[in-house]
Amino acid sequence: NTALIHHVRTIPMEAIDQRYLVQQKKRTDEGKPPVFAKVMRSKEGKFEGVSFIRNKEKATVMTVADAQQVIDWAASKKGNAHEYETRIICVGQ
């Protein structure tokens, strides 16, 4: 009999791929600058919602999974979500 030993690996904070922003732009507003997601969280870190702001520097930098959560939230909370193009971009874009 061979015993299987499960090794639990912890991921250092630096290894979390956190370099994405969520950008939103109204489809009909050509030439108007996009807005960026600022995530609102509780003191415990629980996702509570999103504000879309103009200042890219103050936008929340997040993982792809967090960015997808923002997109899903925006689609469910905005009745006119179909009027907006919401996408995940890399910090440098």
N, C-alpha and C positions, 0 to 999 in steps of 0.2 A: 504494500500500500504506500502510495506517495501522497503526502499532504500538500495541498495547494495553499500557498501563502499569498494573500492579496496585499499588494503594496499600495498604499494610498499616497498619491503624490499631490502635494500642495503647489499651487501655481503662485509664484511671486507676483506682487502687484505690477511690476514692470512688464510682465508677460501678457497681461490682459490687453487685448487689441482695442484700445480706446482712442480712436482718432477720427471719428465720424460726426458729422453734423446733419441735421435735417433741414432742408431748404424748401420753402414753399413760395409759389408764384401763382398769381391769378392768371388763368389762361388768356383772358381778354385784355389784360393790361400790358401791352407791348411797350417796352422801354421803361417800365416801372421796375425799380430794383426788387429783388426777392426779399423775403423775411426768413428768419431762422428760429428754430425751436429752443426755448428755454424751459427745461423740465422742472416741474414743481414736485418736491418730495417732502414727506413728513419728517419729523425729527428722527424717526426710526429708519428712514431711507426708503419708505414705501412710495411708489409712484402715485401721484395724485392728479396729474394733468400737465398741460403744456400751455405756454404763452408763446405767441410768435412775435419776435422783436426784430427791429431793423439792424441793430448793432451786432454784426457777426462776431466781434471780439467777446461779447458777453453771452453768446449762445452756448448751450451745453455741449461739451465734447463727450461722446459716448461710444459704446460698443455697437456693433451691427444689430444685436438683439435688442438693445435699448432703443435704437433708432427705429426698428420695426415696430416696437411697442408704441412709439410716438405716432408713427404713420397710422397704425390701427386705431389709436385713440382719436386722432384728428378726423379720420374717416367716419367714426361712429358718433362723434359729438357735433360735427358740422353738418347741418342739413344741406348746405350747398357745397359739400366737399368735392363734388364732380366739377365744380368751377375752378378748382385749384390743381396745380401739378405739385405734388409733394414727393420729394425724393431724397435719398441718402447721398451725401457727398463726402469726400475725404477732406480733412482740414485744409489742405493746401489748394483746393480747387477754388 
